[in-house]
Every structure is written in structure tokens, then in C-alpha cells.
Amino acid sequence: MPYSSGSQTKDIFRWGPEAHKLHLEFEVSGSVHAGELVKLTTDGKVVALADGDNEEVCIGVSIHTDEHAYGDYVVVAVRGYAVIMAQVDADTNCGPAEYGGYDGATDRPIVAAGQSGNFIGWILDASGTAGDIVRFLLKD
């Protein structure tokens, strides 16, 4: 039988997930299938990547068995290699972010929502106030 993550009958992952890659768990908003590319919603859940989405919104690929619906949790092999604590520059939703400098007073990098030429990763926690500390996934 072909090898796949969590299934002995369906070849979803040709070589299987790599153990040294970063895997994070996210709540599902909508429906996500095994092996499907996903993106973050503004509140930090994941949904299937839509046709026409640009590459910056794709956070990774789901690596679980079967289909999962709203409220379930899925494991995602993310396109980043480290989750750090960063400071946001304004009221911010989850999603792609740019580098905004470094705050020496808090000893934290500053990130800002956006997808211009300075894209460096994804904000994982929504924030209500400038200066809040959030989880940030640094892209590969």
C-alpha cells in the first residue's frame, strides 16, 4: 500500500511529511481536506486556498486524515521555520506581514500587516492595539 500520513489506502503525500519541518495546529473555518493548501483567516483560523490567491497568503499544507469542517483542528506543515513573539505596529488581523523595524525598549521586532516587497511572514494572533505582542511565523 502507498505511504501517506494517517492513511494506508490513499496516496496523498508522495514522500510523507518531513519530521524536521514546523507543524502547527489551527482551527478550521470552512472545510479543509488532507493535502490541501491553506491560508489564514483574519481571526487566525485556516481555510482552503482559493484559486487566484497570491503566494503570500498560503501558509502551508494540511497534513491530517480525511476532511475537517468548521470548528475542527488540523495540523499544517507551514511555510515558515520559526514562531517568534513580535510587536505589531497597529490594530492588526492575522495574515501576511512585513518587517517594520525593531523596538529596543521591548526588545522585539515590529511587524505590520501587508504584502509589499518587505513580506517576511504571517501574524498568527489578531491584535486590538498597537504595541501588542503576537505570535509571528517567520517564512522560509
The 8 nearest C-alpha neighbors of each residue, nearest first, counted from 0:
[[1, 7, 8, 2, 9, 10, 3, 6],
 [2, 0, 10, 7, 3, 8, 9, 13],
 [3, 1, 7, 10, 0, 4, 15, 13],
 [4, 2, 12, 10, 6, 15, 11, 5],
 [3, 5, 6, 15, 63, 12, 62, 2],
 [4, 6, 64, 3, 63, 7, 62, 2],
 [7, 5, 3, 8, 4, 9, 64, 2],
 [6, 8, 0, 9, 2, 3, 1, 5],
 [9, 7, 6, 0, 1, 10, 2, 3],
 [8, 10, 11, 6, 7, 3, 1, 2],
 [9, 11, 3, 1, 12, 2, 13, 8],
 [12, 10, 3, 9, 34, 13, 33, 4],
 [11, 13, 15, 3, 14, 10, 4, 34],
 [12, 14, 15, 11, 10, 3, 2, 1],
 [15, 13, 12, 16, 2, 3, 17, 11],
 [14, 16, 12, 3, 13, 4, 17, 2],
 [17, 15, 18, 14, 12, 4, 62, 76],
 [16, 18, 19, 20, 15, 14, 76, 21],
 [17, 19, 20, 16, 21, 22, 15, 76],
 [18, 20, 17, 21, 16, 22, 80, 76],
 [21, 19, 18, 17, 22, 76, 80, 77],
 [20, 22, 80, 76, 77, 19, 23, 79],
 [21, 23, 76, 75, 77, 74, 20, 24],
 [24, 22, 75, 74, 25, 21, 76, 77],
 [23, 25, 74, 73, 75, 72, 22, 26],
 [26, 24, 72, 73, 44, 27, 45, 74],
 [25, 27, 72, 44, 71, 70, 45, 73],
 [28, 26, 69, 45, 44, 70, 71, 72],
 [29, 27, 69, 46, 45, 44, 30, 70],
 [28, 30, 69, 68, 46, 27, 31, 47],
 [29, 31, 68, 67, 69, 28, 46, 27],
 [30, 32, 67, 47, 66, 46, 68, 35],
 [33, 31, 66, 35, 65, 34, 67, 30],
 [32, 34, 63, 61, 64, 35, 62, 65],
 [33, 35, 61, 62, 60, 11, 32, 36],
 [36, 34, 32, 60, 33, 61, 37, 47],
 [35, 37, 60, 48, 59, 47, 61, 34],
 [38, 36, 47, 48, 46, 57, 59, 60],
 [37, 39, 57, 58, 45, 56, 48, 46],
 [40, 38, 45, 44, 43, 94, 41, 46],
 [39, 41, 44, 43, 42, 45, 93, 38],
 [40, 42, 93, 92, 43, 94, 39, 125],
 [41, 43, 40, 93, 44, 125, 92, 124],
 [44, 42, 40, 93, 39, 41, 123, 124],
 [43, 45, 26, 40, 27, 39, 28, 25],
 [46, 44, 39, 27, 38, 28, 40, 37],
 [47, 45, 37, 28, 38, 29, 27, 31],
 [46, 48, 37, 31, 36, 49, 38, 35],
 [47, 49, 37, 36, 38, 46, 57, 52],
 [50, 48, 52, 51, 47, 37, 38, 46],
 [49, 51, 52, 48, 53, 47, 36, 54],
 [50, 52, 49, 53, 48, 54, 56, 57],
 [53, 51, 49, 50, 54, 48, 56, 57],
 [54, 52, 55, 56, 51, 57, 50, 49],
 [53, 55, 57, 56, 52, 58, 51, 48],
 [54, 56, 57, 53, 95, 114, 58, 118],
 [55, 57, 54, 38, 95, 58, 53, 94],
 [58, 56, 38, 54, 55, 59, 37, 48],
 [57, 59, 38, 77, 78, 37, 56, 39],
 [60, 58, 77, 78, 76, 57, 36, 37],
 [59, 61, 36, 75, 76, 35, 34, 37],
 [60, 62, 75, 34, 33, 35, 74, 63],
 [63, 61, 33, 74, 75, 34, 60, 76],
 [64, 62, 33, 61, 74, 73, 5, 65],
 [63, 65, 33, 5, 6, 66, 62, 4],
 [64, 66, 33, 32, 67, 63, 31, 6],
 [67, 65, 32, 31, 33, 68, 64, 30],
 [68, 66, 31, 30, 71, 32, 65, 69],
 [67, 69, 30, 29, 71, 27, 70, 31],
 [70, 68, 28, 29, 27, 71, 30, 67],
 [69, 71, 27, 26, 68, 28, 72, 29],
 [72, 70, 27, 69, 26, 68, 67, 73],
 [71, 73, 26, 25, 27, 24, 70, 74],
 [74, 72, 24, 25, 63, 75, 26, 61],
 [73, 75, 24, 23, 62, 61, 63, 22],
 [74, 76, 61, 23, 60, 22, 77, 62],
 [77, 75, 22, 60, 59, 21, 61, 62],
 [76, 78, 59, 79, 58, 75, 22, 21],
 [77, 79, 59, 58, 138, 139, 76, 80],
 [80, 78, 138, 139, 137, 77, 136, 81],
 [79, 81, 139, 21, 137, 138, 78, 20],
 [82, 80, 137, 136, 79, 83, 21, 138],
 [83, 81, 136, 135, 137, 134, 84, 80],
 [84, 82, 135, 134, 85, 81, 136, 137],
 [83, 85, 134, 133, 135, 132, 82, 86],
 [86, 84, 108, 132, 133, 107, 109, 135],
 [85, 87, 132, 109, 130, 131, 108, 107],
 [88, 86, 110, 130, 109, 89, 129, 131],
 [87, 89, 129, 111, 130, 110, 109, 86],
 [90, 88, 129, 87, 91, 128, 130, 111],
 [89, 91, 128, 127, 126, 129, 92, 88],
 [92, 90, 126, 125, 89, 112, 127, 93],
 [93, 91, 125, 41, 126, 94, 42, 90],
 [94, 92, 41, 122, 125, 123, 43, 124],
 [93, 95, 121, 122, 39, 41, 92, 96],
 [96, 94, 121, 120, 113, 112, 56, 114],
 [97, 95, 112, 113, 111, 121, 120, 118],
 [98, 96, 118, 117, 111, 119, 110, 113],
 [97, 99, 110, 100, 117, 119, 109, 111],
 [100, 98, 109, 110, 111, 97, 101, 108],
 [101, 99, 109, 98, 108, 102, 110, 107],
 [100, 102, 108, 109, 107, 103, 99, 106],
 [103, 101, 104, 107, 106, 105, 108, 109],
 [102, 104, 106, 105, 101, 107, 108, 100],
 [103, 105, 102, 106, 107, 101, 108, 130],
 [104, 106, 107, 103, 102, 86, 108, 101],
 [107, 105, 103, 102, 104, 108, 101, 85],
 [106, 108, 105, 85, 102, 101, 86, 109],
 [109, 107, 101, 85, 100, 86, 102, 110],
 [108, 110, 86, 99, 100, 101, 87, 85],
 [111, 109, 98, 99, 87, 97, 86, 96],
 [110, 112, 97, 96, 88, 87, 99, 113],
 [111, 113, 96, 95, 97, 91, 110, 94],
 [114, 112, 96, 97, 95, 115, 111, 118],
 [113, 115, 118, 95, 96, 97, 116, 55],
 [114, 116, 117, 118, 113, 97, 96, 95],
 [115, 117, 118, 114, 97, 119, 113, 98],
 [116, 118, 97, 115, 98, 119, 114, 96],
 [119, 117, 97, 114, 96, 116, 115, 120],
 [120, 118, 97, 138, 137, 96, 98, 117],
 [121, 119, 137, 138, 136, 96, 95, 118],
 [120, 122, 95, 94, 136, 96, 135, 123],
 [121, 123, 135, 93, 94, 124, 96, 95],
 [124, 122, 93, 134, 135, 43, 121, 94],
 [125, 123, 133, 93, 122, 134, 43, 126],
 [126, 124, 92, 93, 91, 42, 123, 127],
 [127, 125, 91, 90, 128, 124, 92, 131],
 [126, 128, 90, 91, 125, 129, 131, 89],
 [127, 129, 90, 126, 131, 89, 130, 91],
 [130, 128, 89, 88, 90, 131, 87, 127],
 [129, 131, 87, 86, 88, 128, 132, 89],
 [132, 130, 86, 129, 87, 128, 126, 133],
 [131, 133, 86, 85, 84, 130, 87, 134],
 [134, 132, 85, 124, 84, 135, 86, 131],
 [133, 135, 84, 123, 83, 124, 85, 122],
 [134, 136, 122, 83, 82, 123, 121, 84],
 [137, 135, 82, 121, 120, 81, 79, 138],
 [136, 138, 120, 79, 81, 119, 80, 82],
 [139, 137, 79, 120, 119, 78, 136, 80],
 [138, 79, 80, 78, 137, 120, 81, 119]]
